[in-house]
Every structure is written in structure tokens, then in C-alpha cells.
Amino acid sequence: MTDIANNAIKEETTMEDQNNEPLLSVRDLQISFASEAGTVHAVRGMNFDLYRGKTIGIVGESGSGKSVTSLAVMGLLDKNASVKGSVKYKGEELLTKSDAEMSKIRGKNIAMVFQDPLSALTPVFSIGDQLKEALVIHNPDMTEEQIRERSIELLDLVGITKPAERLKAFPHEFSGGMRQRVMIAMAIANNPDIIIADEPTTALDVTIQAQVLEVLKKAQRETGAAMIFITHDLGVIAGVADEVIVMYA
């Protein structure tokens, strides 16, 4: 190959690298909590870059700081938490934002699938009402018909049969696996850039785990989102992540 061709390839690769900036960049993230027994250091110096369409797996035992890391990214930690370092979304620092500013990002740009859908879903509101809330909070001009169509589309996407009928159902009428599918539907409602899945399969049996993982991957393909997948199970992470971070308690 000629020098000219080599130089052209190098220039093209450099341009691609420049354009391929991380969606999320975490640098020296340190999280601690004050307690009666003294300071508890939950996370010490976490670093990673998350790119569009890619999945980072964070794996570790209970108490290693996995979920605390995700809550820091979402701006959902308690006020007694001390957070240092940098968390940048598309080059914009998140750690210095107010809760009001973060509320515009949560659910729209960065969405979360929680470990326990039964406690994350509101028991007295129908699935349709909760999907509506997820949509309208970031899209106040949507009509009732648009909301209904999008809600049906979302439930269908995550594999819930007869989605139009299920909009009227309440969380307790769904199985654990079905509730987790609803949580995934709510997470991708606004086509976020990043999905954070915090132990989404922990309380499910192996067969249902596999189904939920497939739904998550399908949701990621449909939205083009990047994903942070948090688990204590190395076996689960193996088939999901492009890169794995191991945390220790």
C-alpha cells in the first residue's frame, strides 16, 4: 500500500475518532456517605466512557457501589452523599446541575430500569396512565390519541400481547417479568440516548431473565441507545456487555 493511501486511511480514522465522542464520560468518580460510625466510601475513583449503541456492564457483589454509581449519574443520591469527580453527558457536566435541571434530562436523555418494578410502578394507577405520565412530562403538546398510539406501540415493542387492552390493567395484574417489560417500555418512551438497567433480572427465574434480556437488547436496537447494565451475576453480563467493569466491596 502506498504512503498516500496509508495517510488517507489514518486521516479518515482520526476523523472517525473525533466524531465518535462518548455520550457519557465518568472520571475519578468518588462517592461517600457520612454515618455515625464515620465516613463510608462507596465508590473510589470510577472511570469509564460510554459510546452510542454500546453496553458497559458493571458487575460486583452487594455493597460494591454499583447502584450508587448509577444513582449518581441520574442525580438521585441523598443529600448526605458526597460526590466528587466528573460525570459528563455529551460534554456537559452533570454533577453541578440542580435537581430541576436534572429532571429535564432524566427520562428524556438518560432513563433507568429499576431492580424492583413493583415498587417502581405506582399501584393505584393503570399502566396506560403511567406510560402517559412518562410521555407527557417531556412532550406536553402530545394529544390523547398520540399518547395512546405511542403507549400501544411501546407495549407491543416489549412483547406484551393485546397492548391496547393491557393499558387499562394495573401493576398487580402483571407477572414479575411483564412488569419489568413495562418498566423497559417506560424507559424507552422518549427514545433516550442512555438506558441504565439496575439489576433488571435479579428477582426473575432463569427463563424469564433470558426473555427480559432479549427485550432490553431489542429496545436498545430500536432506540440506538447506549446502555449501562448493572448486575451481580457474571453469567448474565457475558451475553450483554461490550465492556465489563468489576467493582469490589
MISE-73931 format. One record per residue (C-alpha): residue number from 1; residue in one letter; x, y, z. Coordinates in pm, 1 decimal. Layout:
# residues N
NUM, A, X, Y, Z
...
//
This chain:
# residues 249
1, M, 0.0, 0.0, 0.0
2, T, 134.6, 346.3, -87.7
3, D, 218.3, 618.1, 166.4
4, I, -60.4, 833.1, 19.2
5, A, -314.5, 556.0, 79.9
6, N, -181.2, 499.1, 430.6
7, N, -207.0, 869.3, 512.1
8, A, -562.2, 883.3, 374.9
9, I, -668.2, 591.2, 594.4
10, K, -503.9, 749.2, 900.4
11, E, -679.8, 1081.2, 834.4
12, E, -1014.7, 903.9, 789.8
13, T, -965.6, 705.9, 1112.1
14, T, -872.1, 1021.9, 1302.1
15, M, -1186.2, 1197.1, 1177.5
16, E, -1398.5, 899.7, 1286.4
17, D, -1238.5, 904.5, 1632.8
18, Q, -1304.3, 1277.8, 1667.4
19, N, -1667.6, 1236.6, 1566.2
20, N, -1717.6, 935.0, 1791.8
21, E, -1725.4, 1125.8, 2119.9
22, P, -1859.6, 938.0, 2423.1
23, L, -2219.3, 1001.2, 2524.6
24, L, -2119.4, 964.0, 2887.5
25, S, -1775.8, 1018.5, 3034.0
26, V, -1708.5, 939.6, 3401.0
27, R, -1378.5, 1046.5, 3554.6
28, D, -1247.3, 977.2, 3905.7
29, L, -1599.2, 940.6, 4047.0
30, Q, -1583.0, 923.0, 4425.9
31, I, -1893.1, 879.9, 4641.6
32, S, -1901.8, 873.3, 5019.5
33, F, -2162.9, 895.6, 5292.9
34, A, -2138.5, 1031.8, 5644.9
35, S, -2253.7, 788.7, 5912.6
36, E, -2239.8, 758.9, 6291.5
37, A, -1952.4, 515.5, 6251.0
38, G, -1762.6, 757.2, 6025.9
39, T, -1731.9, 814.8, 5652.6
40, V, -1835.2, 528.4, 5425.6
41, H, -1653.8, 530.4, 5091.2
42, A, -1897.5, 369.4, 4846.8
43, V, -1713.0, 439.9, 4521.1
44, R, -1343.5, 519.2, 4485.7
45, G, -1221.2, 656.7, 4153.1
46, M, -1459.7, 512.9, 3891.3
47, N, -1365.7, 583.8, 3526.5
48, F, -1537.4, 487.1, 3200.5
49, D, -1657.4, 615.4, 2862.2
50, L, -1990.6, 503.3, 2716.8
51, Y, -2047.9, 527.3, 2341.2
52, R, -2368.9, 527.1, 2139.2
53, G, -2509.6, 178.9, 2080.6
54, K, -2260.4, 16.0, 2318.7
55, T, -2319.3, -155.6, 2652.6
56, I, -2099.3, -129.5, 2959.5
57, G, -2158.6, -394.7, 3221.6
58, I, -2092.9, -309.5, 3586.0
59, V, -2067.2, -624.2, 3794.2
60, G, -1995.0, -673.7, 4161.6
61, E, -2120.2, -808.5, 4491.0
62, S, -2368.8, -628.7, 4714.4
63, G, -2220.4, -315.6, 4868.9
64, S, -1961.6, -264.1, 4595.6
65, G, -2115.6, 64.4, 4479.3
66, K, -2280.8, -46.2, 4154.3
67, S, -2622.8, 105.3, 4213.6
68, V, -2477.4, 410.7, 4387.7
69, T, -2282.0, 483.5, 4069.1
70, S, -2598.9, 475.4, 3858.6
71, L, -2785.9, 697.7, 4105.6
72, A, -2500.8, 949.9, 4089.9
73, V, -2528.9, 961.9, 3710.5
74, M, -2905.1, 1020.3, 3740.7
75, G, -2866.1, 1280.8, 4015.2
76, L, -3076.9, 1074.7, 4255.5
77, L, -2845.3, 1034.5, 4553.8
78, D, -2949.5, 1152.9, 4900.0
79, K, -2831.7, 1494.1, 5015.4
80, N, -2595.3, 1336.3, 5267.8
81, A, -2389.7, 1187.8, 4983.1
82, S, -2058.3, 1349.0, 4893.6
83, V, -1991.7, 1318.7, 4520.0
84, K, -1660.6, 1420.5, 4363.8
85, G, -1510.7, 1381.5, 4018.9
86, S, -1680.6, 1434.6, 3685.4
87, V, -1982.7, 1290.2, 3504.0
88, K, -2027.6, 1442.9, 3159.6
89, Y, -2319.2, 1379.0, 2922.8
90, K, -2231.9, 1491.0, 2568.8
91, G, -1954.9, 1703.1, 2719.0
92, E, -2184.1, 1873.2, 2970.9
93, E, -2111.0, 1830.0, 3342.1
94, L, -2399.5, 1668.5, 3531.7
95, L, -2268.1, 1680.9, 3888.1
96, T, -2306.1, 2059.9, 3907.8
97, K, -2666.4, 2062.9, 3782.5
98, S, -2961.3, 2132.3, 4011.6
99, D, -3237.6, 1876.8, 4062.1
100, A, -3467.1, 2090.0, 3843.1
101, E, -3209.5, 2081.5, 3562.9
102, M, -3156.7, 1706.6, 3602.6
103, S, -3532.8, 1643.2, 3590.5
104, K, -3527.4, 1763.5, 3229.3
105, I, -3261.2, 1504.0, 3147.8
106, R, -3398.2, 1210.2, 3347.9
107, G, -3638.8, 1004.9, 3139.8
108, K, -3567.7, 1200.0, 2823.1
109, N, -3193.2, 1171.3, 2765.0
110, I, -3097.9, 920.1, 3035.1
111, A, -3356.1, 666.4, 3152.2
112, M, -3345.4, 397.4, 3417.8
113, V, -3490.6, 49.0, 3458.7
114, F, -3501.8, -28.9, 3830.5
115, Q, -3447.7, -363.3, 4003.6
116, D, -3796.7, -395.2, 4152.3
117, P, -4070.8, -290.1, 3908.7
118, L, -4347.6, -346.6, 4163.6
119, S, -4210.7, -73.1, 4389.5
120, A, -4110.1, 148.8, 4094.9
121, L, -4459.9, 136.1, 3943.1
122, T, -4746.2, 316.3, 4119.0
123, P, -5001.1, 51.4, 4226.9
124, V, -5311.3, 275.2, 4209.4
125, F, -5256.4, 396.0, 3852.2
126, S, -5309.7, 191.2, 3537.3
127, I, -5020.9, 103.3, 3308.6
128, G, -5166.4, 340.5, 3048.9
129, D, -5170.0, 629.6, 3296.6
130, Q, -4808.8, 566.7, 3393.6
131, L, -4692.1, 548.7, 3032.8
132, K, -4884.7, 870.2, 2968.9
133, E, -4704.3, 1043.4, 3254.0
134, A, -4364.7, 930.7, 3120.3
135, L, -4450.9, 1074.0, 2778.5
136, V, -4627.6, 1398.1, 2871.8
137, I, -4368.2, 1519.1, 3121.5
138, H, -4124.1, 1569.3, 2832.0
139, N, -4379.6, 1611.6, 2549.4
140, P, -4658.8, 1833.7, 2689.0
141, D, -4806.7, 1901.7, 2343.9
142, M, -4890.1, 1537.2, 2268.3
143, T, -5259.1, 1473.1, 2203.0
144, E, -5453.9, 1195.9, 2377.0
145, E, -5458.9, 997.9, 2053.0
146, Q, -5082.4, 1033.9, 2006.6
147, I, -5025.6, 923.7, 2366.2
148, R, -5246.1, 619.2, 2320.7
149, E, -5080.3, 520.6, 1991.0
150, R, -4730.6, 559.9, 2135.9
151, S, -4824.0, 365.3, 2450.9
152, I, -4962.8, 75.9, 2245.5
153, E, -4651.8, 83.4, 2026.4
154, L, -4426.0, 66.4, 2332.7
155, L, -4608.6, -225.7, 2494.2
156, D, -4605.6, -411.8, 2164.2
157, L, -4232.9, -345.5, 2124.8
158, V, -4153.0, -505.2, 2461.8
159, G, -4362.6, -812.4, 2382.1
160, I, -4682.9, -754.1, 2578.5
161, T, -4975.4, -916.3, 2396.6
162, K, -5301.9, -728.1, 2337.3
163, P, -5133.8, -398.2, 2427.3
164, A, -5445.3, -184.2, 2377.5
165, E, -5631.1, -388.3, 2638.3
166, R, -5337.9, -402.3, 2880.6
167, L, -5321.8, -22.7, 2902.4
168, K, -5618.5, -44.3, 3139.7
169, A, -5451.9, -301.9, 3365.8
170, F, -5281.1, -226.6, 3697.1
171, P, -4929.9, -337.8, 3801.3
172, H, -5055.1, -613.9, 4034.3
173, E, -5229.9, -776.9, 3736.7
174, F, -4893.7, -839.7, 3566.3
175, S, -4633.5, -1105.8, 3645.9
176, G, -4283.0, -1001.4, 3754.0
177, G, -4146.0, -1044.6, 3403.0
178, M, -4434.4, -848.5, 3249.5
179, R, -4388.1, -564.3, 3498.4
180, Q, -4022.1, -544.9, 3404.6
181, R, -4125.3, -522.8, 3038.2
182, V, -4349.2, -228.8, 3130.7
183, M, -4054.0, -61.8, 3303.6
184, I, -3847.0, -104.7, 2987.5
185, A, -4131.5, 44.5, 2780.8
186, M, -4141.7, 346.5, 3012.3
187, A, -3763.2, 383.5, 2996.6
188, I, -3755.1, 398.4, 2615.3
189, A, -4074.3, 606.3, 2580.5
190, N, -3879.9, 920.8, 2488.4
191, N, -3603.8, 748.8, 2287.3
192, P, -3325.6, 820.5, 2539.6
193, D, -2958.0, 826.9, 2448.4
194, I, -2868.8, 616.3, 2752.8
195, I, -3053.4, 337.0, 2934.6
196, I, -2935.7, 240.7, 3283.7
197, A, -3058.4, -107.2, 3378.8
198, D, -3001.1, -165.1, 3751.4
199, E, -3022.0, -538.6, 3830.8
200, P, -3326.1, -574.7, 3598.8
201, T, -3334.7, -955.5, 3614.1
202, T, -3241.5, -1023.1, 3978.4
203, A, -3583.7, -1132.3, 4105.9
204, L, -3674.1, -1338.1, 3797.2
205, D, -3626.5, -1706.6, 3719.6
206, V, -3376.5, -1807.9, 3452.4
207, T, -3629.5, -1840.8, 3168.4
208, I, -3786.4, -1501.3, 3236.4
209, Q, -3439.4, -1349.2, 3278.8
210, A, -3348.8, -1451.8, 2925.2
211, Q, -3671.8, -1303.1, 2789.4
212, V, -3619.4, -970.8, 2968.5
213, L, -3258.0, -952.0, 2848.0
214, E, -3376.5, -1005.0, 2491.2
215, V, -3637.1, -730.0, 2533.5
216, L, -3368.6, -493.5, 2664.3
217, K, -3142.5, -567.7, 2368.6
218, K, -3433.2, -517.3, 2128.8
219, A, -3518.2, -185.2, 2294.6
220, Q, -3156.4, -80.9, 2261.5
221, R, -3153.1, -170.6, 1891.4
222, E, -3477.1, 20.0, 1828.3
223, T, -3358.4, 337.7, 2001.8
224, G, -2986.4, 319.5, 1920.4
225, A, -2922.2, 391.5, 2288.1
226, A, -2612.4, 315.2, 2486.8
227, M, -2666.3, 106.6, 2798.8
228, I, -2518.6, 63.6, 3145.0
229, F, -2613.8, -283.1, 3268.4
230, I, -2566.7, -342.9, 3640.7
231, T, -2568.9, -692.0, 3791.2
232, H, -2401.9, -918.8, 4045.9
233, D, -2418.0, -1211.8, 3800.0
234, L, -2121.4, -1259.3, 3565.3
235, G, -2320.6, -1516.6, 3369.9
236, V, -2584.6, -1258.2, 3283.6
237, I, -2336.4, -987.9, 3186.0
238, A, -2146.2, -1212.5, 2943.7
239, G, -2417.1, -1205.8, 2677.9
240, V, -2497.2, -837.0, 2710.3
241, A, -2191.5, -616.2, 2755.8
242, D, -1926.5, -490.9, 2514.4
243, E, -1709.4, -392.5, 2810.4
244, V, -1720.0, -502.8, 3175.2
245, I, -1621.9, -312.9, 3489.0
246, V, -1579.4, -521.5, 3804.9
247, M, -1640.4, -348.7, 4139.2
248, Y, -1539.0, -483.3, 4479.1
249, A, -1692.5, -414.5, 4820.2
//
